[in-house]
Amino acid sequence: MKKQIHNYIAAITVIIYFGSCQNRIENKMDATTKPDSTETNVVQPPLIEKVLTAAEQQALTPDMVIQSLKDGNVRFKNNNLTSRDHSSLVRSAASGQFPKAVILSCLDSRIPVEDVFDKGIGDLFVARVAGNFVNEDILGSMEFGCKVSGAKVILVMGHESCGAIKAAIDDVQLGNITAMLTKIKPAVINSQSFEGSKTSKNDAFVEYVAKNNVIHTIETIKLKSPILKEMSDKGEIKIVGAYYDLKTGQVTFL
Ligand SMILES: [Zn+2]
């Protein structure tokens, strides 16, 4: 009887040991080479329990990070978000952060940025402001994210039906919103060649201005941040734009 109990405990120990090895292997894969699911091959990603390390961040290229964002968005659209042990991730991230990318998104509540790219704690720097433009503070934040903390990509993401874009088109005057909209107005001015009704009621025009706003923001980043421009010119980072479709959750890279 005693021997049977001993054998039983030994068997359980072996199962637990191999289970924990498997977890470690899967977590290692996520940071570097884990194959992401695609629309034609949807598999349940493993539970993520660890954050990116400095070495793993260092090994990434800007193109790998962009692909990781695209693959994450496919999982988001397919309602196939990765399971994450947030308590474990919080503890793991406390000693340092080595995120892959800086995302500049709109304030809009319908765009949960980490979820949109299926990323978790320690994966992304996220800056949000209505109309996803840059100012001195956000440029400084981007420089911190890339030059100091090693992120490989800056992604500027506009979106469908953006209220800030509509307000800029309508020349809204209200409190601090008036000054804020001056940052978006250049995109409206750059969009005057649009053929059709140039009002906020015209969804096609709002989309046109939103995409021009992303382009203008990227140009402003390169113009006003010599640090980021140099990193981009050297291929150390990529600065890219995207557009988010509210109805489908699709991120289209511009
Ligand atoms: Zn918006």
Residues whose N, C-alpha, C, O or C-beta is under 5 A from the ligand:
A	BS01	ZN	C106 D108 G131 C162 G163 A164
